Amino acid sequence: MKTKYLFPNKYKKAGWFMLIPSSIIGLLIVIFDYEPNFFDFNVPAFFIDKIFGDKQIFGMVKNNLLNELFGILTILSSLLVAFSKEKNEDEFISKIRLESLVWAVYFNYGILLLSFIFIYDLCCLICLPF
Amino acid sequence: MKNSIKVERAKKNMTQAELAKLAGVSRQTINAMELGKYAPSTILALKLASIFEVEISQIFILEETDWE
């Protein structure tokens, strides 16, 4: 079956090869708060809200890029895994893809709705333990 | 909709995998159709009729519930 919006089948394997290590390493980095100095960079940001400072729109901010790097790797590789063609991409699989996409959108908006209702002012949340 | 893919396949002495290969779909698709979980596209239905060398209405049969 011809589809324009899927990657070739060979990218599926490449995606798994990237996804498994990058998600495990990424999780470990977040859990153990590993931030080596040589990954500290000044990066441009849309919105900056310092815990003990002013809010600022557009500017540079000092940040450790290691977790961003692994986050990007995880997202890109999971896209490859999900949107590469199956070995035999036929009409039944397109139907399954469509159905799961609908469920994924429901799930996503569910989480968005919960965050709308139950999460206020992230800054206060970070300040609370202090 | 009912279908007699399994019967026609048995008449031709074919496995699901062989039929899948001829029709250019996966074995899972043949299985889902035989179990009535998936209604094929017109193109695939016509291909199956051509493979089994029968009329399409001999394989796929409408049921009362399809009109509801």
N, CA and C atoms of all chains as a GROMACS GRO file, in nm:
protein
  594
    1MET      N    1   0.083  -0.120   0.000
    1MET     CA    2   0.000   0.000   0.000
    1MET      C    3   0.086   0.125   0.000
    2LYS      N    4   0.048   0.224  -0.080
    2LYS     CA    5   0.130   0.345  -0.088
    2LYS      C    6   0.082   0.448   0.013
    3THR      N    7   0.174   0.492   0.098
    3THR     CA    8   0.142   0.600   0.191
    3THR      C    9   0.256   0.700   0.187
    4LYS      N   10   0.220   0.828   0.194
    4LYS     CA   11   0.322   0.930   0.184
    4LYS      C   12   0.378   0.968   0.320
    5TYR      N   13   0.305   0.935   0.426
    5TYR     CA   14   0.341   0.991   0.555
    5TYR      C   15   0.414   0.893   0.648
    6LEU      N   16   0.464   0.781   0.594
    6LEU     CA   17   0.536   0.685   0.677
    6LEU      C   18   0.681   0.670   0.631
    7PHE      N   19   0.769   0.644   0.728
    7PHE     CA   20   0.909   0.619   0.693
    7PHE      C   21   0.924   0.477   0.641
    8PRO      N   22   1.032   0.450   0.565
    8PRO     CA   23   1.056   0.312   0.521
    8PRO      C   24   1.078   0.218   0.638
    9ASN      N   25   1.055   0.091   0.613
    9ASN     CA   26   1.061  -0.012   0.718
    9ASN      C   27   1.196  -0.018   0.790
   10LYS      N   28   1.306   0.011   0.718
   10LYS     CA   29   1.438  -0.005   0.780
   10LYS      C   30   1.461   0.091   0.896
   11TYR      N   31   1.385   0.204   0.898
   11TYR     CA   32   1.403   0.300   1.006
   11TYR      C   33   1.346   0.251   1.139
   12LYS      N   34   1.262   0.147   1.133
   12LYS     CA   35   1.201   0.096   1.256
   12LYS      C   36   1.310   0.039   1.348
   13LYS      N   37   1.398  -0.041   1.290
   13LYS     CA   38   1.506  -0.102   1.368
   13LYS      C   39   1.598   0.008   1.422
   14ALA      N   40   1.635   0.102   1.335
   14ALA     CA   41   1.722   0.213   1.377
   14ALA      C   42   1.656   0.288   1.493
   15GLY      N   43   1.524   0.307   1.483
   15GLY     CA   44   1.450   0.376   1.588
   15GLY      C   45   1.460   0.304   1.721
   16TRP      N   46   1.438   0.171   1.720
   16TRP     CA   47   1.449   0.093   1.845
   16TRP      C   48   1.590   0.101   1.902
   17PHE      N   49   1.690   0.094   1.814
   17PHE     CA   50   1.830   0.100   1.859
   17PHE      C   51   1.859   0.230   1.932
   18MET      N   52   1.794   0.339   1.887
   18MET     CA   53   1.814   0.468   1.953
   18MET      C   54   1.724   0.483   2.074
   19LEU      N   55   1.600   0.434   2.062
   19LEU     CA   56   1.499   0.461   2.165
   19LEU      C   57   1.534   0.395   2.298
   20ILE      N   58   1.571   0.266   2.294
   20ILE     CA   59   1.593   0.194   2.420
   20ILE      C   60   1.708   0.255   2.502
   21PRO      N   61   1.830   0.269   2.444
   21PRO     CA   62   1.936   0.330   2.526
   21PRO      C   63   1.907   0.475   2.565
   22SER      N   64   1.855   0.555   2.471
   22SER     CA   65   1.839   0.698   2.505
   22SER      C   66   1.730   0.718   2.609
   23SER      N   67   1.624   0.636   2.609
   23SER     CA   68   1.522   0.655   2.712
   23SER      C   69   1.572   0.609   2.848
   24ILE      N   70   1.648   0.498   2.853
   24ILE     CA   71   1.701   0.450   2.982
   24ILE      C   72   1.801   0.550   3.038
   25ILE      N   73   1.898   0.592   2.953
   25ILE     CA   74   1.999   0.687   3.000
   25ILE      C   75   1.934   0.819   3.040
   26GLY      N   76   1.836   0.864   2.958
   26GLY     CA   77   1.767   0.988   2.988
   26GLY      C   78   1.697   0.983   3.122
   27LEU      N   79   1.628   0.871   3.150
   27LEU     CA   80   1.558   0.855   3.279
   27LEU      C   81   1.657   0.860   3.394
   28LEU      N   82   1.769   0.786   3.379
   28LEU     CA   83   1.870   0.782   3.485
   28LEU      C   84   1.924   0.923   3.512
   29ILE      N   85   1.947   1.000   3.403
   29ILE     CA   86   1.999   1.137   3.417
   29ILE      C   87   1.901   1.222   3.498
   30VAL      N   88   1.770   1.208   3.467
   30VAL     CA   89   1.670   1.288   3.538
   30VAL      C   90   1.659   1.244   3.684
   31ILE      N   91   1.658   1.110   3.708
   31ILE     CA   92   1.642   1.059   3.844
   31ILE      C   93   1.760   1.100   3.932
   32PHE      N   94   1.882   1.084   3.880
   32PHE     CA   95   2.000   1.112   3.963
   32PHE      C   96   2.050   1.256   3.947
   33ASP      N   97   1.975   1.337   3.870
   33ASP     CA   98   2.009   1.478   3.857
   33ASP      C   99   2.153   1.498   3.814
   34TYR      N  100   2.194   1.422   3.714
   34TYR     CA  101   2.333   1.426   3.668
   34TYR      C  102   2.351   1.543   3.572
   35GLU      N  103   2.430   1.641   3.611
   35GLU     CA  104   2.450   1.760   3.527
   35GLU      C  105   2.597   1.796   3.518
   36PRO      N  106   2.672   1.730   3.433
   36PRO     CA  107   2.816   1.760   3.422
   36PRO      C  108   2.839   1.900   3.366
   37ASN      N  109   2.946   1.965   3.414
   37ASN     CA  110   2.971   2.106   3.380
   37ASN      C  111   2.985   2.133   3.232
   38PHE      N  112   3.045   2.037   3.160
   38PHE     CA  113   3.074   2.067   3.019
   38PHE      C  114   2.948   2.066   2.933
   39PHE      N  115   2.832   2.039   2.993
   39PHE     CA  116   2.707   2.051   2.918
   39PHE      C  117   2.631   2.179   2.953
   40ASP      N  118   2.696   2.266   3.035
   40ASP     CA  119   2.633   2.395   3.066
   40ASP      C  120   2.651   2.492   2.951
   41PHE      N  121   2.540   2.540   2.898
   41PHE     CA  122   2.548   2.636   2.787
   41PHE      C  123   2.452   2.750   2.812
   42ASN      N  124   2.482   2.864   2.748
   42ASN     CA  125   2.384   2.972   2.743
   42ASN      C  126   2.297   2.950   2.621
   43VAL      N  127   2.167   2.935   2.643
   43VAL     CA  128   2.079   2.905   2.530
   43VAL      C  129   1.967   3.008   2.522
   44PRO      N  130   1.917   3.035   2.401
   44PRO     CA  131   1.805   3.128   2.387
   44PRO      C  132   1.676   3.064   2.439
   45ALA      N  133   1.588   3.144   2.500
   45ALA     CA  134   1.464   3.090   2.554
   45ALA      C  135   1.349   3.187   2.525
   46PHE      N  136   1.228   3.133   2.508
   46PHE     CA  137   1.110   3.216   2.485
   46PHE      C  138   1.065   3.284   2.614
   47PHE      N  139   1.073   3.207   2.723
   47PHE     CA  140   1.016   3.256   2.848
   47PHE      C  141   1.101   3.208   2.964
   48ILE      N  142   1.139   3.301   3.049
   48ILE     CA  143   1.226   3.265   3.161
   48ILE      C  144   1.157   3.306   3.290
   49ASP      N  145   1.144   3.214   3.385
   49ASP     CA  146   1.080   3.244   3.513
   49ASP      C  147   1.171   3.194   3.623
   50LYS      N  148   1.260   3.280   3.670
   50LYS     CA  149   1.354   3.237   3.773
   50LYS      C  150   1.284   3.228   3.907
   51ILE      N  151   1.329   3.133   3.991
   51ILE     CA  152   1.261   3.109   4.118
   51ILE      C  153   1.268   3.233   4.206
   52PHE      N  154   1.387   3.295   4.218
   52PHE     CA  155   1.398   3.417   4.298
   52PHE      C  156   1.430   3.535   4.208
   53GLY      N  157   1.356   3.551   4.100
   53GLY     CA  158   1.388   3.660   4.010
   53GLY      C  159   1.268   3.702   3.930
   54ASP      N  160   1.294   3.784   3.831
   54ASP     CA  161   1.186   3.837   3.749
   54ASP      C  162   1.149   3.740   3.638
   55LYS      N  163   1.026   3.762   3.589
   55LYS     CA  164   0.986   3.691   3.468
   55LYS      C  165   1.040   3.769   3.349
   56GLN      N  166   1.074   3.699   3.244
   56GLN     CA  167   1.136   3.765   3.131
   56GLN      C  168   1.092   3.693   3.004
   57ILE      N  169   1.057   3.772   2.902
   57ILE     CA  170   1.022   3.711   2.774
   57ILE      C  171   1.137   3.728   2.677
   58PHE      N  172   1.176   3.627   2.612
   58PHE     CA  173   1.290   3.620   2.520
   58PHE      C  174   1.419   3.660   2.591
   59GLY      N  175   1.516   3.574   2.584
   59GLY     CA  176   1.644   3.607   2.646
   59GLY      C  177   1.733   3.485   2.646
   60MET      N  178   1.850   3.503   2.707
   60MET     CA  179   1.943   3.391   2.716
   60MET      C  180   1.935   3.334   2.857
   61VAL      N  181   1.949   3.203   2.868
   61VAL     CA  182   1.946   3.143   3.000
   61VAL      C  183   2.052   3.034   3.008
   62LYS      N  184   2.117   3.024   3.125
   62LYS     CA  185   2.220   2.921   3.142
   62LYS      C  186   2.151   2.791   3.182
   63ASN      N  187   2.184   2.685   3.112
   63ASN     CA  188   2.112   2.560   3.136
   63ASN      C  189   2.202   2.442   3.104
   64ASN      N  190   2.177   2.332   3.173
   64ASN     CA  191   2.250   2.209   3.141
   64ASN      C  192   2.176   2.135   3.031
   65LEU      N  193   2.244   2.113   2.919
   65LEU     CA  194   2.175   2.062   2.800
   65LEU      C  195   2.167   1.910   2.792
   66LEU      N  196   2.226   1.839   2.889
   66LEU     CA  197   2.232   1.693   2.876
   66LEU      C  198   2.093   1.630   2.873
   67ASN      N  199   2.003   1.674   2.964
   67ASN     CA  200   1.869   1.613   2.966
   67ASN      C  201   1.790   1.651   2.840
   68GLU      N  202   1.811   1.775   2.790
   68GLU     CA  203   1.745   1.813   2.665
   68GLU      C  204   1.791   1.723   2.550
   69LEU      N  205   1.921   1.697   2.546
   69LEU     CA  206   1.977   1.614   2.439
   69LEU      C  207   1.910   1.477   2.437
   70PHE      N  208   1.900   1.414   2.555
   70PHE     CA  209   1.841   1.279   2.559
   70PHE      C  210   1.690   1.283   2.538
   71GLY      N  211   1.628   1.395   2.580
   71GLY     CA  212   1.485   1.410   2.552
   71GLY      C  213   1.458   1.415   2.403
   72ILE      N  214   1.541   1.492   2.332
   72ILE     CA  215   1.524   1.504   2.187
   72ILE      C  216   1.547   1.369   2.120
   73LEU      N  217   1.653   1.298   2.163
   73LEU     CA  218   1.681   1.166   2.106
   73LEU      C  219   1.563   1.070   2.127
   74THR      N  220   1.506   1.073   2.249
   74THR     CA  221   1.395   0.983   2.280
   74THR      C  222   1.273   1.015   2.194
   75ILE      N  223   1.243   1.145   2.179
   75ILE     CA  224   1.125   1.182   2.100
   75ILE      C  225   1.144   1.145   1.953
   76LEU      N  226   1.260   1.180   1.896
   76LEU     CA  227   1.282   1.150   1.755
   76LEU      C  228   1.280   1.000   1.728
   77SER      N  229   1.345   0.921   1.818
   77SER     CA  230   1.350   0.778   1.790
   77SER      C  231   1.214   0.712   1.811
   78SER      N  232   1.133   0.763   1.906
   78SER     CA  233   1.000   0.701   1.921
   78SER      C  234   0.911   0.737   1.802
   79LEU      N  235   0.933   0.855   1.742
   79LEU     CA  236   0.860   0.888   1.618
   79LEU      C  237   0.897   0.790   1.507
   80LEU      N  238   1.029   0.759   1.498
   80LEU     CA  239   1.074   0.663   1.396
   80LEU      C  240   1.009   0.527   1.418
   81VAL      N  241   1.006   0.482   1.545
   81VAL     CA  242   0.948   0.350   1.574
   81VAL      C  243   0.800   0.346   1.538
   82ALA      N  244   0.728   0.454   1.577
   82ALA     CA  245   0.583   0.453   1.558
   82ALA      C  246   0.545   0.473   1.412
   83PHE      N  247   0.621   0.555   1.339
   83PHE     CA  248   0.578   0.592   1.205
   83PHE      C  249   0.665   0.536   1.094
   84SER      N  250   0.731   0.422   1.120
   84SER     CA  251   0.795   0.349   1.011
   84SER      C  252   0.698   0.243   0.963
   85LYS      N  253   0.707   0.213   0.834
   85LYS     CA  254   0.618   0.111   0.779
   85LYS      C  255   0.643  -0.025   0.842
   86GLU      N  256   0.537  -0.102   0.858
   86GLU     CA  257   0.553  -0.242   0.896
   86GLU      C  258   0.609  -0.317   0.775
   87LYS      N  259   0.656  -0.439   0.799
   87LYS     CA  260   0.710  -0.518   0.687
   87LYS      C  261   0.608  -0.529   0.576
   88ASN      N  262   0.482  -0.552   0.618
   88ASN     CA  263   0.375  -0.565   0.520
   88ASN      C  264   0.267  -0.463   0.555
   89GLU      N  265   0.283  -0.344   0.505
   89GLU     CA  266   0.192  -0.234   0.542
   89GLU      C  267   0.067  -0.243   0.455
   90ASP      N  268  -0.043  -0.297   0.509
   90ASP     CA  269  -0.164  -0.311   0.429
   90ASP      C  270  -0.280  -0.233   0.487
   91GLU      N  271  -0.399  -0.252   0.430
   91GLU     CA  272  -0.513  -0.168   0.469
   91GLU      C  273  -0.558  -0.192   0.613
   92PHE      N  274  -0.541  -0.314   0.662
   92PHE     CA  275  -0.580  -0.345   0.800
   92PHE      C  276  -0.494  -0.264   0.897
   93ILE      N  277  -0.363  -0.255   0.866
   93ILE     CA  278  -0.273  -0.179   0.953
   93ILE      C  279  -0.306  -0.030   0.949
   94SER      N  280  -0.346   0.021   0.831
   94SER     CA  281  -0.386   0.163   0.827
   94SER      C  282  -0.504   0.189   0.919
   95LYS      N  283  -0.596   0.092   0.923
   95LYS     CA  284  -0.713   0.108   1.010
   95LYS      C  285  -0.669   0.109   1.157
   96ILE      N  286  -0.578   0.017   1.191
   96ILE     CA  287  -0.528   0.013   1.329
   96ILE      C  288  -0.455   0.143   1.363
   97ARG      N  289  -0.375   0.192   1.268
   97ARG     CA  290  -0.303   0.319   1.290
   97ARG      C  291  -0.401   0.432   1.317
   98LEU      N  292  -0.507   0.440   1.235
   98LEU     CA  293  -0.606   0.547   1.252
   98LEU      C  294  -0.672   0.538   1.389
   99GLU      N  295  -0.714   0.416   1.426
   99GLU     CA  296  -0.781   0.399   1.555
   99GLU      C  297  -0.689   0.436   1.670
  100SER      N  298  -0.562   0.393   1.663
  100SER     CA  299  -0.474   0.421   1.776
  100SER      C  300  -0.440   0.570   1.782
  101LEU      N  301  -0.439   0.635   1.665
  101LEU     CA  302  -0.415   0.779   1.665
  101LEU      C  303  -0.528   0.852   1.735
  102VAL      N  304  -0.652   0.808   1.711
  102VAL     CA  305  -0.766   0.870   1.778
  102VAL      C  306  -0.755   0.852   1.929
  103TRP      N  307  -0.721   0.730   1.973
  103TRP     CA  308  -0.706   0.707   2.118
  103TRP      C  309  -0.592   0.790   2.176
  104ALA      N  310  -0.484   0.804   2.097
  104ALA     CA  311  -0.370   0.882   2.145
  104ALA      C  312  -0.409   1.028   2.164
  105VAL      N  313  -0.492   1.081   2.071
  105VAL     CA  314  -0.536   1.220   2.082
  105VAL      C  315  -0.626   1.237   2.205
  106TYR      N  316  -0.720   1.142   2.226
  106TYR     CA  317  -0.805   1.146   2.346
  106TYR      C  318  -0.718   1.149   2.472
  107PHE      N  319  -0.621   1.059   2.479
  107PHE     CA  320  -0.534   1.045   2.595
  107PHE      C  321  -0.456   1.175   2.619
  108ASN      N  322  -0.402   1.229   2.510
  108ASN     CA  323  -0.324   1.352   2.519
  108ASN      C  324  -0.406   1.468   2.572
  109TYR      N  325  -0.527   1.483   2.518
  109TYR     CA  326  -0.612   1.593   2.562
  109TYR      C  327  -0.660   1.569   2.704
  110GLY      N  328  -0.675   1.443   2.743
  110GLY     CA  329  -0.708   1.410   2.882
  110GLY      C  330  -0.602   1.461   2.976
  111ILE      N  331  -0.476   1.433   2.941
  111ILE     CA  332  -0.365   1.478   3.026
  111ILE      C  333  -0.358   1.630   3.027
  112LEU      N  334  -0.378   1.692   2.910
  112LEU     CA  335  -0.376   1.838   2.902
  112LEU      C  336  -0.483   1.898   2.992
  113LEU      N  337  -0.603   1.836   2.989
  113LEU     CA  338  -0.714   1.884   3.070
  113LEU      C  339  -0.681   1.872   3.219
  114LEU      N  340  -0.625   1.756   3.260
  114LEU     CA  341  -0.587   1.736   3.400
  114LEU      C  342  -0.483   1.840   3.443
  115SER      N  343  -0.387   1.866   3.353
  115SER     CA  344  -0.284   1.965   3.391
  115SER      C  345  -0.345   2.104   3.404
  116PHE      N  346  -0.443   2.134   3.317
  116PHE     CA  347  -0.514   2.262   3.327
  116PHE      C  348  -0.580   2.278   3.464
  117ILE      N  349  -0.648   2.169   3.505
  117ILE     CA  350  -0.729   2.177   3.626
  117ILE      C  351  -0.645   2.172   3.752
  118PHE      N  352  -0.542   2.087   3.753
  118PHE     CA  353  -0.475   2.057   3.880
  118PHE      C  354  -0.336   2.115   3.898
  119ILE      N  355  -0.279   2.175   3.796
  119ILE     CA  356  -0.144   2.228   3.813
  119ILE      C  357  -0.147   2.379   3.799
  120TYR      N  358  -0.112   2.449   3.909
  120TYR     CA  359  -0.112   2.594   3.906
  120TYR      C  360   0.027   2.648   3.936
  121ASP      N  361   0.067   2.747   3.861
  121ASP     CA  362   0.185   2.823   3.896
  121ASP      C  363   0.304   2.736   3.932
  122LEU      N  364   0.366   2.684   3.829
  122LEU     CA  365   0.476   2.590   3.846
  122LEU      C  366   0.582   2.645   3.940
  123CYS      N  367   0.601   2.778   3.938
  123CYS     CA  368   0.703   2.839   4.021
  123CYS      C  369   0.676   2.811   4.169
  124CYS      N  370   0.550   2.827   4.213
  124CYS     CA  371   0.514   2.801   4.352
  124CYS      C  372   0.542   2.656   4.388
  125LEU      N  373   0.513   2.567   4.291
  125LEU     CA  374   0.533   2.424   4.313
  125LEU      C  375   0.679   2.395   4.344
  126ILE      N  376   0.768   2.467   4.270
  126ILE     CA  377   0.911   2.446   4.291
  126ILE      C  378   0.953   2.510   4.423
  127CYS      N  379   0.888   2.624   4.459
  127CYS     CA  380   0.926   2.696   4.580
  127CYS      C  381   0.880   2.623   4.708
  128LEU      N  382   0.771   2.549   4.698
  128LEU     CA  383   0.711   2.487   4.817
  128LEU      C  384   0.811   2.416   4.907
  129PRO      N  385   0.898   2.328   4.855
  129PRO     CA  386   0.991   2.256   4.943
  129PRO      C  387   1.084   2.349   5.018
  130PHE      N  388   1.110   2.471   4.963
  130PHE     CA  389   1.200   2.563   5.032
  130PHE      C  390   1.127   2.623   5.149
  131MET      N  391  -2.164  -0.833   0.833
  131MET     CA  392  -2.132  -0.908   0.711
  131MET      C  393  -2.060  -1.039   0.746
  132LYS      N  394  -2.112  -1.143   0.686
  132LYS     CA  395  -2.045  -1.274   0.703
  132LYS      C  396  -1.952  -1.295   0.585
  133ASN      N  397  -1.854  -1.382   0.604
  133ASN     CA  398  -1.776  -1.419   0.485
  133ASN      C  399  -1.736  -1.565   0.491
  134SER      N  400  -1.709  -1.621   0.374
  134SER     CA  401  -1.673  -1.763   0.365
  134SER      C  402  -1.529  -1.780   0.318
  135ILE      N  403  -1.443  -1.686   0.361
  135ILE     CA  404  -1.302  -1.693   0.320
  135ILE      C  405  -1.239  -1.825   0.364
  136LYS      N  406  -1.271  -1.863   0.488
  136LYS     CA  407  -1.210  -1.985   0.543
  136LYS      C  408  -1.250  -2.108   0.460
  137VAL      N  409  -1.379  -2.112   0.421
  137VAL     CA  410  -1.429  -2.225   0.342
  137VAL      C  411  -1.363  -2.228   0.205
  138GLU      N  412  -1.363  -2.111   0.140
  138GLU     CA  413  -1.303  -2.103   0.007
  138GLU      C  414  -1.154  -2.138   0.011
  139ARG      N  415  -1.090  -2.095   0.119
  139ARG     CA  416  -0.947  -2.122   0.136
  139ARG      C  417  -0.924  -2.272   0.152
  140ALA      N  418  -1.014  -2.336   0.226
  140ALA     CA  419  -1.002  -2.481   0.246
  140ALA      C  420  -1.024  -2.556   0.114
  141LYS      N  421  -1.119  -2.504   0.032
  141LYS     CA  422  -1.145  -2.566  -0.098
  141LYS      C  423  -1.020  -2.562  -0.186
  142LYS      N  424  -0.948  -2.453  -0.178
  142LYS     CA  425  -0.826  -2.437  -0.259
  142LYS      C  426  -0.704  -2.497  -0.188
  143ASN      N  427  -0.728  -2.546  -0.066
  143ASN     CA  428  -0.620  -2.607   0.012
  143ASN      C  429  -0.504  -2.510   0.035
  144MET      N  430  -0.540  -2.390   0.080
  144MET     CA  431  -0.439  -2.286   0.102
  144MET      C  432  -0.425  -2.258   0.252
  145THR      N  433  -0.306  -2.216   0.294
  145THR     CA  434  -0.291  -2.166   0.430
  145THR      C  435  -0.321  -2.016   0.430
  146GLN      N  436  -0.339  -1.959   0.550
  146GLN     CA  437  -0.360  -1.814   0.560
  146GLN      C  438  -0.242  -1.738   0.500
  147ALA      N  439  -0.122  -1.791   0.525
  147ALA     CA  440  -0.001  -1.723   0.477
  147ALA      C  441   0.004  -1.721   0.325
  148GLU      N  442  -0.034  -1.834   0.264
  148GLU     CA  443  -0.031  -1.841   0.117
  148GLU      C  444  -0.131  -1.744   0.056
  149LEU      N  445  -0.252  -1.743   0.113
  149LEU     CA  446  -0.355  -1.651   0.063
  149LEU      C  447  -0.310  -1.506   0.081
  150ALA      N  448  -0.248  -1.478   0.198
  150ALA     CA  449  -0.200  -1.342   0.226
  150ALA      C  450  -0.101  -1.297   0.120
  151LYS      N  451  -0.010  -1.388   0.084
  151LYS     CA  452   0.092  -1.354  -0.014
  151LYS      C  453   0.029  -1.324  -0.150
  152LEU      N  454  -0.068  -1.408  -0.190
  152LEU     CA  455  -0.135  -1.388  -0.318
  152LEU      C  456  -0.210  -1.255  -0.321
  153ALA      N  457  -0.274  -1.220  -0.209
  153ALA     CA  458  -0.356  -1.099  -0.206
  153ALA      C  459  -0.273  -0.974  -0.173
  154GLY      N  460  -0.147  -0.996  -0.136
  154GLY     CA  461  -0.060  -0.882  -0.105
  154GLY      C  462  -0.093  -0.814   0.027
  155VAL      N  463  -0.141  -0.891   0.124
  155VAL     CA  464  -0.166  -0.836   0.257
  155VAL      C  465  -0.093  -0.923   0.360
  156SER      N  466  -0.101  -0.884   0.488
  156SER     CA  467  -0.034  -0.964   0.590
  156SER      C  468  -0.126  -1.078   0.633
  157ARG      N  469  -0.065  -1.181   0.694
  157ARG     CA  470  -0.141  -1.296   0.740
  157ARG      C  471  -0.242  -1.254   0.846
  158GLN      N  472  -0.204  -1.154   0.927
  158GLN     CA  473  -0.294  -1.105   1.032
  158GLN      C  474  -0.423  -1.048   0.972
  159THR      N  475  -0.410  -0.987   0.854
  159THR     CA  476  -0.529  -0.930   0.789
  159THR      C  477  -0.625  -1.041   0.748
  160ILE      N  478  -0.571  -1.148   0.689
  160ILE     CA  479  -0.656  -1.263   0.651
  160ILE      C  480  -0.725  -1.318   0.775
  161ASN      N  481  -0.647  -1.335   0.882
  161ASN     CA  482  -0.702  -1.389   1.007
  161ASN      C  483  -0.813  -1.301   1.062
  162ALA      N  484  -0.790  -1.168   1.062
  162ALA     CA  485  -0.891  -1.075   1.114
  162ALA      C  486  -1.019  -1.081   1.031
  163MET      N  487  -1.004  -1.099   0.900
  163MET     CA  488  -1.123  -1.108   0.814
  163MET      C  489  -1.200  -1.237   0.842
  164GLU      N  490  -1.125  -1.348   0.856
  164GLU     CA  491  -1.192  -1.476   0.882
  164GLU      C  492  -1.268  -1.474   1.014
  165LEU      N  493  -1.213  -1.401   1.110
  165LEU     CA  494  -1.279  -1.392   1.241
  165LEU      C  495  -1.390  -1.288   1.243
  166GLY      N  496  -1.409  -1.218   1.129
  166GLY     CA  497  -1.514  -1.116   1.121
  166GLY      C  498  -1.479  -0.988   1.194
  167LYS      N  499  -1.350  -0.968   1.223
  167LYS     CA  500  -1.311  -0.846   1.294
  167LYS      C  501  -1.280  -0.733   1.199
  168TYR      N  502  -1.261  -0.766   1.074
  168TYR     CA  503  -1.224  -0.662   0.979
  168TYR      C  504  -1.297  -0.680   0.846
  169ALA      N  505  -1.362  -0.575   0.799
  169ALA     CA  506  -1.428  -0.577   0.668
  169ALA      C  507  -1.331  -0.521   0.565
  170PRO      N  508  -1.293  -0.598   0.464
  170PRO     CA  509  -1.191  -0.553   0.370
  170PRO      C  510  -1.242  -0.442   0.279
  171SER      N  511  -1.148  -0.373   0.216
  171SER     CA  512  -1.185  -0.272   0.116
  171SER      C  513  -1.241  -0.344  -0.007
  172THR      N  514  -1.307  -0.267  -0.093
  172THR     CA  515  -1.362  -0.326  -0.215
  172THR      C  516  -1.252  -0.392  -0.298
  173ILE      N  517  -1.137  -0.325  -0.306
  173ILE     CA  518  -1.026  -0.377  -0.386
  173ILE      C  519  -0.980  -0.513  -0.335
  174LEU      N  520  -0.962  -0.523  -0.203
  174LEU     CA  521  -0.916  -0.650  -0.147
  174LEU      C  522  -1.022  -0.759  -0.165
  175ALA      N  523  -1.151  -0.721  -0.149
  175ALA     CA  524  -1.259  -0.816  -0.168
  175ALA      C  525  -1.258  -0.871  -0.311
  176LEU      N  526  -1.240  -0.780  -0.407
  176LEU     CA  527  -1.235  -0.822  -0.548
  176LEU      C  528  -1.114  -0.912  -0.575
  177LYS      N  529  -1.001  -0.877  -0.512
  177LYS     CA  530  -0.882  -0.962  -0.528
  177LYS      C  531  -0.907  -1.103  -0.478
  178LEU      N  532  -0.973  -1.113  -0.360
  178LEU     CA  533  -1.002  -1.245  -0.301
  178LEU      C  534  -1.093  -1.324  -0.394
  179ALA      N  535  -1.195  -1.257  -0.448
  179ALA     CA  536  -1.288  -1.324  -0.540
  179ALA      C  537  -1.213  -1.376  -0.662
  180SER      N  538  -1.120  -1.295  -0.712
  180SER     CA  539  -1.042  -1.335  -0.828
  180SER      C  540  -0.949  -1.452  -0.796
  181ILE      N  541  -0.891  -1.451  -0.675
  181ILE     CA  542  -0.803  -1.561  -0.636
  181ILE      C  543  -0.883  -1.691  -0.622
  182PHE      N  544  -1.000  -1.681  -0.560
  182PHE     CA  545  -1.083  -1.802  -0.538
  182PHE      C  546  -1.162  -1.840  -0.663
  183GLU      N  547  -1.162  -1.753  -0.765
  183GLU     CA  548  -1.236  -1.774  -0.890
  183GLU      C  549  -1.385  -1.796  -0.865
  184VAL      N  550  -1.442  -1.709  -0.780
  184VAL     CA  551  -1.587  -1.714  -0.756
  184VAL      C  552  -1.641  -1.570  -0.761
  185GLU      N  553  -1.774  -1.559  -0.759
  185GLU     CA  554  -1.834  -1.426  -0.754
  185GLU      C  555  -1.814  -1.366  -0.616
  186ILE      N  556  -1.803  -1.236  -0.610
  186ILE     CA  557  -1.774  -1.168  -0.483
  186ILE      C  558  -1.886  -1.194  -0.382
  187SER      N  559  -2.012  -1.204  -0.432
  187SER     CA  560  -2.125  -1.224  -0.341
  187SER      C  561  -2.127  -1.365  -0.283
  188GLN      N  562  -2.043  -1.452  -0.339
  188GLN     CA  563  -2.035  -1.587  -0.284
  188GLN      C  564  -1.945  -1.590  -0.160
  189ILE      N  565  -1.856  -1.493  -0.151
  189ILE     CA  566  -1.764  -1.488  -0.036
  189ILE      C  567  -1.820  -1.400   0.075
  190PHE      N  568  -1.874  -1.284   0.035
  190PHE     CA  569  -1.922  -1.188   0.135
  190PHE      C  570  -2.073  -1.179   0.133
  191ILE      N  571  -2.134  -1.202   0.248
  191ILE     CA  572  -2.280  -1.206   0.256
  191ILE      C  573  -2.329  -1.104   0.357
  192LEU      N  574  -2.419  -1.015   0.313
  192LEU     CA  575  -2.478  -0.916   0.402
  192LEU      C  576  -2.565  -0.982   0.508
  193GLU      N  577  -2.569  -0.922   0.627
  193GLU     CA  578  -2.657  -0.971   0.733
  193GLU      C  579  -2.762  -0.864   0.764
  194GLU      N  580  -2.869  -0.905   0.834
  194GLU     CA  581  -2.974  -0.809   0.871
  194GLU      C  582  -2.917  -0.691   0.949
  195THR      N  583  -2.823  -0.722   1.040
  195THR     CA  584  -2.769  -0.617   1.128
  195THR      C  585  -2.692  -0.511   1.051
  196ASP      N  586  -2.648  -0.542   0.929
  196ASP     CA  587  -2.574  -0.443   0.849
  196ASP      C  588  -2.663  -0.327   0.807
  197TRP      N  589  -2.797  -0.347   0.809
  197TRP     CA  590  -2.889  -0.241   0.767
  197TRP      C  591  -2.923  -0.146   0.880
  198GLU      N  592  -2.887  -0.181   1.002
  198GLU     CA  593  -2.928  -0.099   1.116
  198GLU      C  594  -2.849   0.031   1.125
   0.00000   0.00000   0.00000
